[in-house]
Amino acid sequence: MGLALEKDAEECYSVDMNDAVRHGMCVSVLASELARELGCDEEFIHKVAVAGMLHDVGKLQVSPYIYGRRQGAMKIEEMRYVRLHAKLGAEILKREGYDQDIVDMVHYHHENYDGSGYPYRMRGEEIPLGARLIRVCDVFSALVSDRPYRKAFDADTAFGMVIDEVRHFDMRAFLAFQRLINTTDIMNRVDQVLHGDIPGLDEK
């Protein structure tokens, strides 16, 4: 994936824990609705929603590099360390007894359809479907969120940037995501999650 777009996806926890929670909620909403758009059953939709919420839990292990960071974008060597978060997250969830499907979705959510992702450079349908859905939703959510080094992109601009990187996504998932963004009120829900009042968040 293009460096700038990939960095956005990796730095989604770069400000503070509240932003991390909002990002997880956003990915959960998008990925579960994407699964529903694809006609998946309710059990699978629930698993995708859980995995979307927890997909970056491994970043708790690399928090010195990201939480509270306000001085700018991560350096390349820091990004390499942060890229361990998918594997670390899977290990955390497995230890806590989460369903293996959820563990796998978290483990492989940075794999790209064309084999250019990480940590294992899996390609195509080797990547679990849930991870493929979370992949596109994670990138889009990062783009429509504020970063320390830039303001959020509007939905149209963000989707255009996703189109530029379409080779990295499952085309069936991408086309369903396009329908979701263009024909539903999902962006209202995304805006509420990213900017609205959520009990327990942003409280001093």
C-alpha positions as CSV (number, residue, x, y, z in Angstrom):
1,M,0.0,0.0,0.0
2,G,1.2,3.5,-0.6
3,L,3.3,4.8,2.3
4,A,1.1,7.7,3.2
5,L,-2.1,5.7,3.2
6,E,-0.5,2.8,5.1
7,K,0.9,5.2,7.7
8,D,-2.6,6.6,8.3
9,A,-3.9,3.1,9.0
10,E,-1.0,2.3,11.3
11,E,-1.2,5.6,13.2
12,C,-4.8,5.4,14.1
13,Y,-4.0,5.3,17.8
14,S,-1.5,8.1,17.7
15,V,-3.2,10.7,19.9
16,D,-4.8,9.1,22.9
17,M,-6.9,6.2,24.2
18,N,-10.2,7.9,23.5
19,D,-9.3,8.2,19.9
20,A,-8.3,4.6,19.9
21,V,-11.7,3.5,21.2
22,R,-13.5,5.7,18.7
23,H,-11.5,4.2,15.9
24,G,-12.3,0.7,17.0
25,M,-16.0,1.5,17.2
26,C,-15.9,3.1,13.8
27,V,-14.2,0.0,12.2
28,S,-16.7,-2.3,14.1
29,V,-19.7,-0.4,12.7
30,L,-18.3,-0.3,9.1
31,A,-17.1,-3.8,9.0
32,S,-20.3,-5.4,10.5
33,E,-22.5,-3.4,8.1
34,L,-20.2,-4.4,5.2
35,A,-20.6,-8.0,6.2
36,R,-24.4,-7.5,6.3
37,E,-24.2,-5.8,2.8
38,L,-22.5,-9.0,1.6
39,G,-25.3,-11.2,2.9
40,C,-23.3,-12.8,5.7
41,D,-25.1,-14.6,8.5
42,E,-25.7,-12.9,11.9
43,E,-23.1,-15.0,13.7
44,F,-20.4,-13.9,11.3
45,I,-21.6,-10.3,11.4
46,H,-21.3,-10.4,15.2
47,K,-17.7,-11.8,15.0
48,V,-16.7,-9.1,12.5
49,A,-18.1,-6.5,14.8
50,V,-16.1,-7.8,17.8
51,A,-12.9,-8.1,15.7
52,G,-13.4,-4.6,14.3
53,M,-13.7,-3.2,17.8
54,L,-10.6,-5.1,19.0
55,H,-8.5,-5.2,15.8
56,D,-5.8,-2.9,17.2
57,V,-5.7,-4.3,20.7
58,G,-2.1,-5.4,20.1
59,K,-1.1,-1.7,20.0
60,L,-1.4,-1.8,23.8
61,Q,1.9,-3.7,23.7
62,V,3.6,-0.9,21.7
63,S,2.0,2.0,23.4
64,P,5.2,3.9,24.2
65,Y,5.5,4.6,20.5
66,I,2.0,5.9,19.9
67,Y,-0.2,6.8,22.8
68,G,0.1,10.5,23.6
69,R,2.2,11.1,20.5
70,R,1.6,14.7,19.3
71,Q,4.9,15.7,17.8
72,G,4.2,14.3,14.3
73,A,4.2,11.1,12.2
74,M,6.1,8.0,13.2
75,K,9.6,7.3,11.9
76,I,10.1,4.3,9.6
77,E,11.8,2.2,12.4
78,E,8.9,3.0,14.7
79,M,6.4,1.9,12.1
80,R,8.2,-1.5,11.8
81,Y,7.8,-2.0,15.5
82,V,4.1,-1.0,15.4
83,R,3.5,-3.5,12.6
84,L,3.9,-6.3,15.3
85,H,0.5,-5.2,16.7
86,A,-1.6,-7.6,14.5
87,K,0.3,-10.7,15.8
88,L,0.4,-9.4,19.3
89,G,-3.3,-8.6,19.2
90,A,-4.1,-12.2,18.1
91,E,-2.0,-13.5,20.9
92,I,-3.9,-11.4,23.5
93,L,-7.3,-12.5,22.2
94,K,-6.3,-16.1,22.0
95,R,-5.1,-15.9,25.6
96,E,-8.4,-14.4,26.7
97,G,-10.4,-17.2,25.1
98,Y,-11.9,-15.4,22.1
99,D,-13.3,-17.4,19.2
100,Q,-10.6,-18.5,16.7
101,D,-12.4,-16.7,13.9
102,I,-12.1,-13.4,15.7
103,V,-8.5,-14.1,16.6
104,D,-7.8,-14.7,12.9
105,M,-9.5,-11.6,11.7
106,V,-7.4,-9.5,14.1
107,H,-4.2,-11.4,13.2
108,Y,-4.6,-10.9,9.4
109,H,-6.3,-7.5,9.2
110,H,-3.2,-5.9,7.6
111,E,-2.8,-8.5,4.9
112,N,-3.4,-7.2,1.4
113,Y,-5.3,-9.1,-1.3
114,D,-2.3,-8.7,-3.7
115,G,0.1,-10.2,-1.2
116,S,1.8,-7.0,-0.3
117,G,0.6,-6.8,3.3
118,Y,1.9,-8.1,6.6
119,P,2.8,-10.0,8.7
120,Y,2.8,-13.0,6.4
121,R,2.2,-11.5,2.9
122,M,-0.9,-13.7,2.4
123,R,-2.9,-13.1,-0.7
124,G,-6.4,-13.5,-2.1
125,E,-8.7,-15.9,-0.3
126,E,-5.9,-17.2,1.9
127,I,-6.9,-14.2,4.0
128,P,-10.0,-14.8,6.1
129,L,-13.0,-12.9,4.8
130,G,-13.5,-11.0,8.1
131,A,-9.9,-9.7,7.9
132,R,-10.5,-8.6,4.3
133,L,-13.6,-6.6,5.4
134,I,-11.8,-5.0,8.3
135,R,-8.9,-4.1,6.0
136,V,-10.8,-1.7,3.8
137,C,-12.8,-0.3,6.8
138,D,-9.7,0.3,8.9
139,V,-8.1,2.3,6.1
140,F,-11.2,4.4,5.4
141,S,-11.8,5.0,9.1
142,A,-8.2,6.3,9.5
143,L,-8.7,8.6,6.6
144,V,-11.9,10.2,7.9
145,S,-10.3,10.8,11.3
146,D,-8.1,13.6,12.5
147,R,-4.4,12.8,12.7
148,P,-1.7,14.8,14.6
149,Y,-0.2,15.9,11.3
150,R,-3.5,16.5,9.3
151,K,-7.2,17.0,9.5
152,A,-9.7,14.4,8.6
153,F,-10.5,14.0,4.9
154,D,-14.1,14.2,3.9
155,A,-15.8,11.0,2.9
156,D,-15.6,11.6,-0.9
157,T,-11.9,12.4,-0.7
158,A,-11.2,9.4,1.6
159,F,-13.0,7.1,-0.7
160,G,-11.1,8.4,-3.7
161,M,-7.9,7.6,-1.9
162,V,-9.1,4.1,-1.2
163,I,-9.9,3.7,-4.9
164,D,-6.3,4.6,-5.7
165,E,-5.2,1.6,-3.6
166,V,-7.9,-0.8,-4.7
167,R,-5.5,-3.5,-5.8
168,H,-4.9,-4.2,-2.1
169,F,-8.5,-5.0,-1.3
170,D,-10.8,-7.9,-2.1
171,M,-12.8,-6.5,-5.0
172,R,-16.1,-8.0,-3.8
173,A,-15.6,-6.4,-0.4
174,F,-14.6,-3.1,-2.0
175,L,-17.6,-2.9,-4.3
176,A,-19.9,-3.7,-1.4
177,F,-18.2,-1.0,0.6
178,Q,-18.8,1.4,-2.2
179,R,-22.5,0.6,-2.1
180,L,-22.5,1.0,1.7
181,I,-20.9,4.4,1.6
182,N,-23.0,5.7,-1.4
183,T,-26.5,4.3,-0.8
184,T,-26.9,4.2,3.0
185,D,-26.7,6.6,6.0
186,I,-23.6,4.9,7.3
187,M,-21.6,8.1,7.3
188,N,-24.0,9.6,9.8
189,R,-23.2,6.8,12.1
190,V,-19.5,7.1,11.5
191,D,-19.7,10.9,12.2
192,Q,-21.5,10.2,15.5
193,V,-18.9,7.6,16.5
194,L,-15.9,9.8,15.7
195,H,-17.3,13.1,16.9
196,G,-20.4,12.7,19.0
197,D,-20.8,12.2,22.7
198,I,-20.1,8.7,23.9
199,P,-20.8,8.0,27.6
200,G,-17.5,7.2,29.4
201,L,-15.3,8.8,26.7
202,D,-13.6,12.2,26.9
203,E,-14.4,12.6,30.5
204,K,-11.9,14.4,32.7
